[in-house]
Amino acid sequence: MDLTRPPAPDPYSLLPAVPAFSVASRDVTTGELMSDEFAFAGNNLSPHLVWEGFPTDTRSFMINCFDPDAPTPAGYWHWTLVNLPAEVTELPRGTGLPEAEFAAPAFQVKNDAGAVGYFGAAPPAGDCPHRYIFAVHALDIDVLPVDETATPTTVAFNALFHTLARGVIAPLYQTT
């Protein structure tokens, strides 16, 4: 099947503008191919993330990974971590494992594959390189009004109204 299509827009460019802050990683870099370690067919691990420069009145973070290039009308949610306390500013590699435990009130919701935790990069073979947008959202609330049954879209919708600032890192992945 021919998957030729126009590139999807940056999903955050379509939302109300908020200030940006820095997100970095020892594992991935914006615009560069990430290793198989972070792909579903590889080790299926979430990459290391660290952030700084967010507003001082941040009360919690929401972290997600979204593939806007998935051949669907709505992209593909790979990971959502909710209610991370504001004093946490770094996540080690593998934080998104399904069995990962977080101090309350933080938790992960199901990804678009239907499983809790991080679902590694998995674009269709032969498709263009996909962007995996890891976004850290600085929120003005300690606990979003969602629970573990919420979808990533529901979490993102609720976070929108509490987002003070956002930082992103967007590596690529392609299956040959």
C-alpha positions, -999 to 999 in steps of 0.1 A, spaced: 0 0 0 12 35 -9 13 56 23 22 88 5 5 117 23 13 153 32 32 158 65 11 163 96 15 196 114 32 200 147 3 192 170 13 218 196 14 246 170 -24 241 167 -30 248 204 -30 281 223 6 293 226 24 289 259 60 296 269 86 270 261 113 254 283 142 231 277 138 193 275 169 172 268 179 136 268 210 114 269 192 90 246 174 110 219 178 143 200 153 163 181 154 156 144 177 126 147 169 89 144 165 72 177 179 37 183 159 5 183 161 5 220 132 29 221 111 10 194 84 -15 200 103 -42 181 135 -33 200 137 -30 238 105 -9 240 120 15 266 111 51 271 142 74 267 158 94 295 143 129 298 154 159 318 139 194 318 146 229 332 135 265 328 98 259 335 78 285 355 85 287 392 48 283 400 46 249 383 27 224 406 30 192 385 40 178 352 22 157 326 45 139 301 34 123 269 47 110 236 27 115 204 34 104 168 16 129 145 29 111 115 9 78 121 -13 70 92 -45 78 111 -66 110 112 -56 115 148 -20 105 151 -10 79 178 -4 83 215 26 63 227 28 74 264 11 95 290 23 101 325 0 122 347 4 142 380 42 140 383 52 162 412 69 195 404 101 185 422 107 157 397 126 171 367 143 140 353 131 105 342 156 77 337 155 54 307 127 29 310 104 50 333 75 41 310 76 4 317 40 -9 324 51 -22 359 68 11 369 56 25 402 52 61 409 47 80 441 11 91 444 -5 110 427 15 101 396 3 74 372 4 62 336 -27 57 314 -32 33 285 -16 43 252 -32 38 218 -20 2 218 -43 -4 248 -16 -10 273 -4 10 303 30 27 299 52 35 270 46 18 236 78 22 215 81 36 181 64 14 155 58 31 122 47 9 92 76 -6 73 87 16 44 68 47 57 85 81 60 104 88 92 79 95 120 83 122 147 80 110 183 71 142 202 80 138 239 63 168 256 66 178 292 38 201 302 42 223 333 9 225 350 -7 250 375 -25 222 394 -13 193 416 -37 167 403 -55 167 370 -92 157 373 -86 123 355 -80 88 367 -62 57 354 -92 50 330 -87 82 311 -76 81 275 -45 101 264 -67 125 245 -88 131 277 -57 137 297 -43 161 270 -76 180 269 -77 184 307 -40 195 308 -46 221 281 -65 243 306 -37 240 332 -6 243 310 17 271 321 45 261 297 57 232 275 90 217 265 95 191 237 121 169 223 112 152 190 134 124 177 126 104 146 122 67 139 117 47 106 112 10 100 128 -1 68 
